[in-house]
Each structure stands twice: as C-alpha cells, then as structure tokens.
Amino acid sequence: MTFPSRIINFAVTSVICGFPVVAQAQSTVDDFLDRLANPELRNWEVVEQEVYQRWQISGSASADYLLRRGIEAIEAQDYDAAYDHLTALTDHAPDFAEGWNARARLFVEQQMYGPAIADLQRVLALEPRHFGALVSMGLMLEDMGDFDRAREAYELAHDLHPNQPDILRLLNNLNVQEEGEAL
C-alpha cells in the first residue's frame, strides 16, 4: 500500500514492561489498516472494529488492565482515578499508543487541550495511521479556531479511513463553515 505523502510511516520497535510486542500482532493491525484505507471496502465497520480491538492489546496483561480501568473511570466520570490509571500506564508502557490515546481522551473531556494535544502527538509518533487520534486532534483544533490545521487532520484521517461517514461529515462541515461548500 502506498501512503499519502503527508503521512509519515515509520517502524517503532515496541517494548512494554520489558517484553517485546509480538511482531505478528502489529503486522495484523497494519493489514487491517491497509484494508481500511480502501475506499471500495464494503465491510469497513467490521475492519474498523478489528483495528480498534488490536490497538487495545498491549502485549502485557498489567498494561491492558490499566487501560481498561482508565477507560472505565473516564466513563464513570471519575477523572482522578482515570488520570492515575492512565498515567501509570503511560509511565510503565510508554510505547503503547492506546495508553496515550486514552489519556488524551480524558484530557479532551476535561477541555485540557494542551495536555491532550501532547498525548495525541505521542500517539501519532507511535502509530502514524491512528485515524481516531487525528479526528480528536482536528476537533480540538477546530474548537480553538485553527481551521487550517483542523482540516489537515481531518483530511489525513479521511485518507486513512475513507469510508467512515463521521470523518467525511466533519470535513464537510468545516468546509461549509469556511468556504460555503461541501465535498
């Protein structure tokens, strides 16, 4: 698969809690991401779900546990507990992109955009094709009035996941707001 020139693709050797992440699991995520980028993909929802599930597997039972606890705490709006779990996760598994992504979600919900953007930048350094992180980045940038960079984030997410209607809707809404036209 050829990547759009704006997407930086690089390999990251992941080590979590002292154990290397199984290369097979990463290649499987890459395979699903390659499939998801096909604009003609009919079962994109199934493939999208597979990507999300694989992104949540760290290779460490303790890291996976901290991620689950952190997400549960966010959903219960127990932000202090969520912060504790997710910060412990990012401290102990700094190469696990989904730990940073979950903590960014926590910061977004609290409208703490500076720390959220920093965590999303870490996600994208570890997983350049994380379309969810790009959408989150775009939403914050749009909210802050940085429409050019928000558009760029949405376009990158759309390049990675052209079948997701929510991404296209966000891009179209921004274009209508800025230029008066939809894609």
Buried (B, 14 or more C-beta within 10 A) or exposed (E): EEBEEEBEEEEEEBBBEEEEBEEEBBEBBBBBBEBBBEEEBEEBEEBBEBBEEBBBBBBBEBBBEBBEBBBEBBEEEBBEBBBBBBBBBBEBBBBBBBBBBBBBBBBBBBEBBEBBBEBBBBBBBBBBBBBBBBBBBBBBBBEEEBBEBBBBBBBBBBBBBBBBEEBBEBBBEBBEEEEEEEE
